[in-house]
Amino acid sequence: MMSVLGALFLLADIYLTKNPRLLLPFAIILAIAVVFSVTLNYFGMIGGGDAKLLIGLGAMFPFLPKGSFILPTFFLSVFTNAILLGLLINLWVFLLNLKNLRDVRSLKEFARLFGAYKKDARDVSQFEAVLDEGRLFIGSKNVEFGRGVRKGEVWVSYALPFAAFITVGFVISVTYGDLLTLIFYAPKTL
């Protein structure tokens, strides 16, 4: 739907400005968005709805708005902002897990501290996903949400949809630009 709406807006722009050269950047950005999003979806890194959302953003916003941008396309700016926001959740989970740091025996267990936390199986909510013992990541096909048949203590992770991060990343991209500019071009105070 967003892609169709983006194409309609583009046709209106071409008609009003009498500039058919707007079609080429639109087609290039849309092709990049499709290849990027479908590839991430194919490898299970994002869901189908997230991929469609990124493709729609590529169609609706083929040109960058005013703001601080490092990346050449708006949908990539939104995507990286969403990733950086998601990393904040991982940092929060790690801070919650500092009390478990003494029990870490391997690099895999240390990495798990960034994505999951221990909880009694009876207290798992519907917005938490249970990790299998020994697993570091959750595959989207075999996710166990909420209370299951498990007993004792389990590792759980927040089950937040990536579309929520994309939405917040979109707002940041429209109002500010890339969060990467804060990282790479922050004023040096040395």
ZIQUI-V690117 format. One record per residue. N is the residue number from 0. PHI is phi in whole degrees, -180 to 180 (999 if undefined). PSI is psi as a letter, one per 40 degrees, with the letter a starting at -180 (NA if undefined). NEAR is the number of other ideal C-beta (glycine too) atoms within 12 Angstrom. Layout:
N:PHI:PSI:NEAR ; N:PHI:PSI:NEAR
This chain:
0:999:d:13 ; 1:-65:d:25 ; 2:-67:d:30 ; 3:-65:d:16 ; 4:-63:d:16 ; 5:-61:d:29 ; 6:-65:d:24 ; 7:-65:d:17 ; 8:-63:d:21 ; 9:-64:d:31 ; 10:-62:d:19 ; 11:-65:d:15 ; 12:-63:d:21 ; 13:-64:d:19 ; 14:-66:d:14 ; 15:-74:d:12 ; 16:-94:e:13 ; 17:56:f:10 ; 18:-123:g:16 ; 19:-71:e:16 ; 20:-69:e:14 ; 21:-68:d:24 ; 22:-68:d:19 ; 23:-65:d:15 ; 24:-62:d:25 ; 25:-60:d:31 ; 26:-64:d:21 ; 27:-66:d:20 ; 28:-63:d:34 ; 29:-64:d:32 ; 30:-64:d:21 ; 31:-62:d:27 ; 32:-63:d:36 ; 33:-66:d:25 ; 34:-63:d:19 ; 35:-61:d:29 ; 36:-69:d:36 ; 37:-66:d:21 ; 38:-64:d:17 ; 39:-62:d:27 ; 40:-68:d:23 ; 41:-60:d:15 ; 42:-86:e:14 ; 43:76:e:18 ; 44:-84:d:22 ; 45:-138:i:29 ; 46:-81:i:23 ; 47:-63:d:19 ; 48:-67:d:19 ; 49:-65:d:34 ; 50:-63:d:31 ; 51:-64:d:27 ; 52:-64:d:34 ; 53:-67:d:47 ; 54:-64:d:39 ; 55:-62:d:30 ; 56:-65:d:41 ; 57:-64:d:40 ; 58:-78:d:36 ; 59:-74:d:31 ; 60:-128:g:33 ; 61:-72:e:34 ; 62:-115:i:24 ; 63:-75:h:25 ; 64:-75:i:22 ; 65:-70:i:12 ; 66:154:a:24 ; 67:-96:h:23 ; 68:-128:h:29 ; 69:-101:d:21 ; 70:-78:i:27 ; 71:-80:e:19 ; 72:-128:i:34 ; 73:-69:d:38 ; 74:-65:d:44 ; 75:-69:d:32 ; 76:-63:d:39 ; 77:-62:d:47 ; 78:-62:d:39 ; 79:-68:d:34 ; 80:-62:d:39 ; 81:-64:d:36 ; 82:-63:d:29 ; 83:-63:d:26 ; 84:-66:d:27 ; 85:-63:d:31 ; 86:-65:d:20 ; 87:-63:d:21 ; 88:-64:d:26 ; 89:-64:d:25 ; 90:-64:d:17 ; 91:-62:d:20 ; 92:-63:d:28 ; 93:-62:d:23 ; 94:-63:d:16 ; 95:-66:d:22 ; 96:-90:e:28 ; 97:-57:d:17 ; 98:-67:d:13 ; 99:-94:e:23 ; 100:-63:d:16 ; 101:-66:d:11 ; 102:-86:e:15 ; 103:-74:h:18 ; 104:-118:e:12 ; 105:-148:i:12 ; 106:-65:d:11 ; 107:-64:d:19 ; 108:-66:d:24 ; 109:-66:d:20 ; 110:-64:d:20 ; 111:-64:d:32 ; 112:-61:d:31 ; 113:-84:e:31 ; 114:-120:e:32 ; 115:-147:i:37 ; 116:-143:i:31 ; 117:-81:i:26 ; 118:-158:i:27 ; 119:-66:h:18 ; 120:-59:d:23 ; 121:-73:e:16 ; 122:-99:e:19 ; 123:-71:h:31 ; 124:-91:i:18 ; 125:-70:e:16 ; 126:-101:f:17 ; 127:-127:i:30 ; 128:-109:h:32 ; 129:-87:h:36 ; 130:-91:h:35 ; 131:-68:i:21 ; 132:-61:h:17 ; 133:89:e:12 ; 134:-91:i:23 ; 135:-105:d:21 ; 136:-122:i:21 ; 137:-106:h:25 ; 138:-79:i:16 ; 139:-69:e:20 ; 140:-82:d:8 ; 141:-121:f:15 ; 142:-91:h:24 ; 143:-107:h:25 ; 144:-95:i:22 ; 145:67:a:21 ; 146:-72:h:21 ; 147:-122:a:21 ; 148:-94:e:12 ; 149:-75:i:21 ; 150:-129:i:13 ; 151:84:a:16 ; 152:-95:h:20 ; 153:-129:i:28 ; 154:-92:h:35 ; 155:-126:i:37 ; 156:-132:i:36 ; 157:-64:h:30 ; 158:-103:g:24 ; 159:-97:h:26 ; 160:-70:h:22 ; 161:-66:d:32 ; 162:-60:d:25 ; 163:-66:d:21 ; 164:-69:d:31 ; 165:-63:d:38 ; 166:-63:d:22 ; 167:-67:d:26 ; 168:-62:d:38 ; 169:-64:d:31 ; 170:-61:d:20 ; 171:-65:d:31 ; 172:-65:d:37 ; 173:-73:d:23 ; 174:-86:d:18 ; 175:-122:d:22 ; 176:132:a:28 ; 177:-78:h:33 ; 178:-69:d:34 ; 179:-61:d:26 ; 180:-65:d:22 ; 181:-67:d:17 ; 182:-78:d:14 ; 183:-89:d:15 ; 184:-120:f:14 ; 185:-65:i:12 ; 186:-61:h:8 ; 187:-84:h:6 ; 188:-115:f:4 ; 189:-107:NA:4
